[in-house]
Amino acid sequence: MLWQIALPTAGAICLLYYGAVSIRLRRWDSTFARFWLVAGVLCSALWGLFHTYPDMAGSPLWRLLWIPAAVFAAVELRITGGMVSTEEKGIPYLIVLGAQVKGKKITDSLRRRLKRSAAYLSENPETKVIVSGGQGPGEHIPEAEAMAAYLIGRGIESSRILLEDKSKSTEENLLFSARYLPDKTVRVGIVSNNFHMYRACRYARRIGYKNVRRIPAGCSPLLFMNYMVREFFAVCRLWLP
């Protein structure tokens, strides 16, 4: 039967991926990485249960699993569609969404956003940039301050950089950054990692931005699947009333 191959294979893949993600992040207790550990253990447990009680594997109730699978696929398609760039030349303002800073050190995801922003700003000298992110646990300075320092180090004039250093979430990034804009009808380029763009732009539209352009940055290839599954839950939370 299919479960005899699928369940142990899926369990092994999840456990191996958990190990790879943990090594990449240099920690074994990363919040979402534990999803893969739980998923691997669950698949292995189901295989053991079905092996012991094979009649359970044939129960029509398991067909209901197609419902969450279909929901997952639909959400992932929306996230994937949001990765398509709508970048244009001469956008008056960029908003770079913050991400974790370790002490004062820029992390990989944030560095990719900033490199993407620096390239655009170098090619469009009239564009201003709002770097958005407050100070969270384990951060010695606000994310916005670390982001500004990075851009200045890449040759972007400080006069073009506006700091929004109070926000604690994606929604607050965009809500508080709007205060630095002439109005919400001005063209704005939102810069974030590719997997995050759909949710960021949904928040922007909810807040009232009228003229948004997507400028996606990449992410670690190894962590891409981890981020995509994590984003599924974040988007579902966004859709809930």
GIVENFEN-V871882 format. One record per helix or strand. SS is the DSSP state (helix for helix, strand for strand). FROM is the first residue (numbers start at 1). TO is the last residue. If there is no record, write none. Layout:
BEGIN
<<SS/FROM/TO> <SS/FROM/TO>>
END
This chain:
BEGIN
<<helix/2/25> <helix/34/52> <helix/54/57> <helix/60/81> <strand/93/97> <strand/101/103> <strand/105/106> <helix/108/123> <strand/128/132> <strand/139/139> <helix/143/153> <helix/158/160> <strand/161/164> <helix/170/180> <strand/188/193> <helix/194/207> <strand/212/217> <helix/224/239>>
END
